[in-house]
Amino acid sequence: MQELLAHYEAYLESELRLSEQTIETYLIECRIFLAYCQREQEDYLNPKAKDIINYLVDRQLEGLDQRTVSKIISSLRSFYRFCILEGLCGSNPCETIEMPRLKRKLPQVFSAKEIEKILSSCDTQTTAGLRDRALFELIYSCGLRVSEAADLSLDQLFIKEGFVKILGKGNRERLVPLGEHALFWLNRYLAQARPALNQGTRNNFVFLNRFGRRLSRKGIWKRFKELAQQAGVYGKVHTLRHSFATHLLKGGADLRSVQELLGHSDIGTTQIYTHVERDDLKNYHKKYHPHG
């Protein structure tokens, strides 16, 4: 079973080229399901759709929400597709199982003042603070995912040309312009803070921790949480990406351009930000219209 999961992991990485986070989720859910099959003495290579449904019901009794159930179905559906390719089973028991209907949740967005409060919380007189200012300026100015910022290497920065090359989901590349603020703080960080953090390790990642290694996603989450608390602002680091998209649309950018900058393969994913915009319009109408 462990050998099968190892082959499956390699398939997710090399064939499907999924993100590190998605691979981790798929493997966790598959391990939980295979352990369940062992306890129930079921053949995990030949389950029926009803067996999967029973398993999902058991998981829902643990208090899982519909979004997590969707992740479980996606994970198992992918696993059994792999098993079919390997000739281990003849059919996919998850193909006939419908995904639960998810209520679309509007993303949280920071105001420009809230973002300024968070960024101003970075103590730029220190090495770590200067790194944090450059890091979160870049995430907001370019709409980066946390994983994209963590994996960013020096050869992806084109400072003189004023853009950064991002390797996003599915290894899709996109070029994103660097704004004035991002350029200013990146230049300061690269000149003053990064050499001190690097400690002669010749590490090629842009953002480093105090040991001279790549600043991890968890490290980025932790630093942002601390800065947001200092600023008295509630939100996650991914909210910076949501804010980037929403502020562009409010400023008059067209949806297709925002899609390209975010690296969305489907414009339908980008359209959620237009709902946030409409929500603001409703508030403006209610506040300013005589019959609002």
LINZI-V712928 format. One record per residue. N is the residue number from 0. D_FIRST is the distance of its C-alpha to the first C-alpha in Angstrom with 1 decimal. Layout:
n:N d_first:D_FIRST
n:N d_first:D_FIRST
This chain:
n:0 d_first:0.0
n:1 d_first:3.8
n:2 d_first:5.4
n:3 d_first:5.1
n:4 d_first:6.3
n:5 d_first:8.7
n:6 d_first:10.0
n:7 d_first:10.4
n:8 d_first:12.3
n:9 d_first:14.4
n:10 d_first:15.2
n:11 d_first:16.5
n:12 d_first:18.5
n:13 d_first:20.0
n:14 d_first:20.3
n:15 d_first:20.9
n:16 d_first:22.3
n:17 d_first:21.6
n:18 d_first:23.0
n:19 d_first:21.3
n:20 d_first:21.8
n:21 d_first:20.3
n:22 d_first:17.1
n:23 d_first:16.8
n:24 d_first:17.5
n:25 d_first:15.0
n:26 d_first:12.1
n:27 d_first:13.5
n:28 d_first:14.0
n:29 d_first:10.6
n:30 d_first:9.2
n:31 d_first:12.2
n:32 d_first:11.7
n:33 d_first:8.2
n:34 d_first:9.9
n:35 d_first:12.9
n:36 d_first:11.5
n:37 d_first:10.6
n:38 d_first:14.1
n:39 d_first:15.7
n:40 d_first:14.1
n:41 d_first:13.6
n:42 d_first:11.7
n:43 d_first:9.7
n:44 d_first:10.4
n:45 d_first:14.1
n:46 d_first:15.4
n:47 d_first:19.1
n:48 d_first:20.9
n:49 d_first:22.4
n:50 d_first:19.0
n:51 d_first:18.3
n:52 d_first:21.9
n:53 d_first:21.7
n:54 d_first:18.9
n:55 d_first:21.1
n:56 d_first:24.0
n:57 d_first:22.4
n:58 d_first:21.5
n:59 d_first:25.1
n:60 d_first:26.5
n:61 d_first:25.2
n:62 d_first:27.7
n:63 d_first:25.8
n:64 d_first:28.1
n:65 d_first:28.0
n:66 d_first:27.1
n:67 d_first:23.8
n:68 d_first:23.1
n:69 d_first:23.7
n:70 d_first:21.2
n:71 d_first:18.5
n:72 d_first:19.5
n:73 d_first:19.6
n:74 d_first:16.1
n:75 d_first:14.7
n:76 d_first:17.2
n:77 d_first:16.2
n:78 d_first:12.4
n:79 d_first:13.6
n:80 d_first:16.2
n:81 d_first:13.8
n:82 d_first:11.9
n:83 d_first:15.5
n:84 d_first:16.5
n:85 d_first:13.8
n:86 d_first:15.1
n:87 d_first:12.1
n:88 d_first:14.3
n:89 d_first:18.0
n:90 d_first:18.8
n:91 d_first:18.0
n:92 d_first:18.5
n:93 d_first:19.5
n:94 d_first:22.3
n:95 d_first:24.8
n:96 d_first:24.2
n:97 d_first:27.0
n:98 d_first:26.7
n:99 d_first:28.9
n:100 d_first:32.2
n:101 d_first:32.5
n:102 d_first:35.8
n:103 d_first:36.5
n:104 d_first:37.1
n:105 d_first:39.8
n:106 d_first:38.9
n:107 d_first:40.9
n:108 d_first:43.4
n:109 d_first:45.4
n:110 d_first:49.2
n:111 d_first:50.7
n:112 d_first:52.3
n:113 d_first:49.0
n:114 d_first:47.4
n:115 d_first:50.5
n:116 d_first:50.3
n:117 d_first:46.7
n:118 d_first:47.5
n:119 d_first:50.7
n:120 d_first:48.7
n:121 d_first:47.4
n:122 d_first:49.6
n:123 d_first:50.4
n:124 d_first:52.4
n:125 d_first:49.2
n:126 d_first:46.6
n:127 d_first:43.7
n:128 d_first:45.9
n:129 d_first:46.9
n:130 d_first:43.3
n:131 d_first:42.5
n:132 d_first:45.5
n:133 d_first:44.6
n:134 d_first:40.9
n:135 d_first:41.7
n:136 d_first:44.7
n:137 d_first:42.5
n:138 d_first:39.9
n:139 d_first:42.7
n:140 d_first:44.9
n:141 d_first:42.2
n:142 d_first:39.9
n:143 d_first:36.8
n:144 d_first:33.4
n:145 d_first:32.4
n:146 d_first:29.6
n:147 d_first:32.3
n:148 d_first:34.7
n:149 d_first:32.2
n:150 d_first:31.3
n:151 d_first:34.9
n:152 d_first:36.2
n:153 d_first:39.9
n:154 d_first:40.0
n:155 d_first:39.3
n:156 d_first:42.5
n:157 d_first:45.7
n:158 d_first:48.2
n:159 d_first:51.4
n:160 d_first:50.3
n:161 d_first:49.3
n:162 d_first:45.7
n:163 d_first:42.1
n:164 d_first:39.4
n:165 d_first:36.2
n:166 d_first:32.8
n:167 d_first:31.3
n:168 d_first:28.4
n:169 d_first:27.1
n:170 d_first:29.1
n:171 d_first:32.3
n:172 d_first:35.3
n:173 d_first:38.3
n:174 d_first:41.6
n:175 d_first:42.9
n:176 d_first:46.4
n:177 d_first:47.0
n:178 d_first:49.6
n:179 d_first:52.5
n:180 d_first:51.0
n:181 d_first:47.6
n:182 d_first:49.4
n:183 d_first:51.7
n:184 d_first:49.0
n:185 d_first:46.7
n:186 d_first:49.6
n:187 d_first:50.5
n:188 d_first:46.9
n:189 d_first:46.5
n:190 d_first:49.9
n:191 d_first:50.1
n:192 d_first:46.7
n:193 d_first:44.0
n:194 d_first:45.7
n:195 d_first:45.8
n:196 d_first:42.1
n:197 d_first:41.1
n:198 d_first:42.5
n:199 d_first:42.7
n:200 d_first:38.9
n:201 d_first:39.4
n:202 d_first:36.6
n:203 d_first:36.8
n:204 d_first:35.6
n:205 d_first:38.5
n:206 d_first:37.7
n:207 d_first:37.0
n:208 d_first:36.6
n:209 d_first:38.9
n:210 d_first:36.9
n:211 d_first:37.4
n:212 d_first:33.8
n:213 d_first:32.6
n:214 d_first:33.3
n:215 d_first:30.0
n:216 d_first:29.6
n:217 d_first:29.5
n:218 d_first:32.7
n:219 d_first:34.3
n:220 d_first:33.5
n:221 d_first:34.9
n:222 d_first:38.1
n:223 d_first:38.8
n:224 d_first:38.5
n:225 d_first:41.0
n:226 d_first:43.4
n:227 d_first:43.3
n:228 d_first:44.1
n:229 d_first:46.9
n:230 d_first:48.3
n:231 d_first:48.0
n:232 d_first:45.9
n:233 d_first:42.8
n:234 d_first:40.0
n:235 d_first:36.9
n:236 d_first:36.8
n:237 d_first:35.5
n:238 d_first:38.8
n:239 d_first:40.5
n:240 d_first:38.9
n:241 d_first:39.9
n:242 d_first:43.4
n:243 d_first:43.6
n:244 d_first:43.1
n:245 d_first:45.4
n:246 d_first:48.2
n:247 d_first:48.2
n:248 d_first:48.6
n:249 d_first:51.3
n:250 d_first:53.0
n:251 d_first:53.3
n:252 d_first:50.3
n:253 d_first:49.2
n:254 d_first:45.8
n:255 d_first:44.7
n:256 d_first:45.5
n:257 d_first:43.5
n:258 d_first:40.6
n:259 d_first:40.9
n:260 d_first:41.2
n:261 d_first:38.2
n:262 d_first:36.0
n:263 d_first:35.2
n:264 d_first:34.2
n:265 d_first:35.6
n:266 d_first:39.1
n:267 d_first:38.1
n:268 d_first:36.1
n:269 d_first:39.2
n:270 d_first:41.4
n:271 d_first:40.3
n:272 d_first:42.7
n:273 d_first:45.6
n:274 d_first:45.0
n:275 d_first:45.5
n:276 d_first:48.6
n:277 d_first:49.9
n:278 d_first:49.3
n:279 d_first:51.7
n:280 d_first:54.2
n:281 d_first:54.3
n:282 d_first:55.1
n:283 d_first:57.7
n:284 d_first:59.3
n:285 d_first:59.3
n:286 d_first:60.9
n:287 d_first:63.5
n:288 d_first:64.4
n:289 d_first:67.4
n:290 d_first:65.6
n:291 d_first:62.1
